[in-house]
Amino acid sequence: ITSISPYSFSNCPNLESVSIPDTVTIIQNCAFMNTPKLTSVSIPSSVKEIWSRAFSNTGCTEIVFPNSVTEMDGAIVADSPKLQKVVLPDSIKSIGAVMFSGCSNLTDVNIPASVEEIEYYAFSGCISLTSIHLPDGLKKIAYNAFEVCTGLKNIDIPESVTQIGECAFQGCSSVESLKISNPAATVGEGAC
């Protein structure tokens, strides 16, 4: 087995743990979506690609993606209300659209130095996220990327960022400090 097909284990209400064999290189879209009792996932270093909503709406509190993963679609873990911690691979270039949207208990996520773009709605509704470290190589924060992250208090946007999309931080009602280091950055309407 080299690939886990779309919807292979989605909507399995009693699935509690998954150990993916080290022959798998691709986890396709919605493979484990809507598995509320799934609390343990072991992803081997053979995996190179993970497609949209592969682990969306699971019961996992923590997911570690190995550094072998170079392609990650958007919404991979979206709508997972129990998810608290995610470790992303060092090789990815972007945080996909809607990646963590609706992960209301997410408190700990690393954004690797390789990331150049945070796509639209990536962290929308992550109300438990109180801080986020944006890497120095980041270039773009898309529209609504951090919308309604009501727990965010301090935001330090590095000088490398040249574009901040519309409503990027809209509804972040607890923000006490926002620093945009690049005075030439394009800032969209209602960004903050």
Secondary structure, DSSP 8 states (H G I E B T S, - for coil): --EE-TTSSTT-TT--EEE--TT--EE-TTTT-SBTT--EEE--TT--EE-TTTTTTB--SEEE--TT--EE-TTTTTT-TT--EEE--TT-SEE-TTSSTT-TT--EE---TT--EE-TTTTTT-TT--B----TT--EE-TTTTTT-TT--EEEE-TT--EE-TTTTTT-TT--EEEE--TT-EE-TT--
